[in-house]
């Protein structure tokens, strides 16, 4: 493959993708754009990316204002401006593939689903989740007639070494305790999530790019686990009892469990990293 362009290559996922592809030399040329290199909310910056595009170029769009950084009308508008500009870019450039890193938030942050599959009805209920769905739709319209070039990935909660912020994730919890803090949970932390180890996410992106797949794909962690599970594992890793603050819930807990049969059919030999092993690896690499 000729050229890879990663938009948002200094973020959590983008940094890991950049590192992997640079080490494996899968592409002849790899270029990263951060917000400092090209502000995706500013259409005048598009030429900086367009100059690097072509029919043999693959773009991975990791860039976005994440929900941890704000979930407001202002951040929604910024994310939509990014989506509009990337849609313009997609229309102007003859790309080989465009991989959009979306989010499971499109199914609803507070909406209860028994099990989430790619056919589950979307239900954006926050500014962030709505911005993700609008981004998906804009690109789907932009790639009308060339759907085979568009891949939309909807990962659940990512975790692993190298996070620059301390989000409400297993690795965020670990970093909190390593820095002398205490994690606060809503309720008892028993709600279930699909925690995706960052190395698994990278391997799946690589497999997907190298396959003929196009369309929408959910990415989960292989097995639903609770926030309390993550804290119990961290306690064992640190070999001490950890303190946990608790806040009274104001809304009922919502489990988020994925039907991963589509991934399993696409990549039958793929093995997910367990939460125990993922947190062990995170601790080891953080302390190295």
Secondary structure, DSSP 8 states (H G I E B T S, - for coil): --EEEEETTTSHHHHHHHHHHHHHT-SSEEEEE-TTT--TT-GGGHHHHHTT--TTEEEEE-----GGG--SHHHHHHHHHHHHHHHHHHHHS--SEEEEE--GGGG-SS---SSB-TTS-----SHHHHHHHHHHHHHHHHTTT-GGGEEEEEE--EE-TT-SS--SSHHHHHHHHHTT--EEEETTS--EE--EEHHHHHHHHHHHHHSS--EEEEE--SS-EEHHHHHHHHHHHHTS---EEEE--SS------B--HHHHHH-TT-----HHHHHHHHHHHHH-
